[in-house]
């Protein structure tokens, strides 16, 4: 009997969640970890999430991207936003952050990092910086010509 693979996105992981690894699905435990992180967000993450939702830019939080769970992602502009708390100041964390950033950049993402303190103390500056990075870079277009103008003079 021929076994057909299902195209249903919930079998073998969520389709389009960014958690694809070499074995074809999210890393073991990654979905559970992302769900846990969504439920146990820090004060800075909750404050920033409220502001990012108000932008109505389809930003997602605690998103699987390869082997990592990103704090916030705007897929249209390939922007990852990370809030660095205490853990990021522990020994060895800087190297892990650098490796994570290098992997994300190799996948075409841009990474913005903010400390928890900056988010708490200067939330609106953080939001303004993020908003300025949301739009994908558009190509330079020539100036528009008037309606019906073919570039010739009469």
KARAQUI-V720450 format. One line per field, one symbol per residue. psi: psi as a letter, one per 30 degrees, with the letter a starting at -180 (. if undefined). Layout:
# KARAQUI-V720450
psi->???
This chain:
# KARAQUI-V720450
psi->kkkkkkgkffkglkkgfggkafggalkkfeeeeeeeeefhlleeeeeeeeeeeffhghkllikkjbgljkekkjeeghkkkkjjaeefglkfeeeeeeeeeeeeefgglkkkkkleeeeefheeeeeeeeeffeklkklkllkkllkfjggkl.
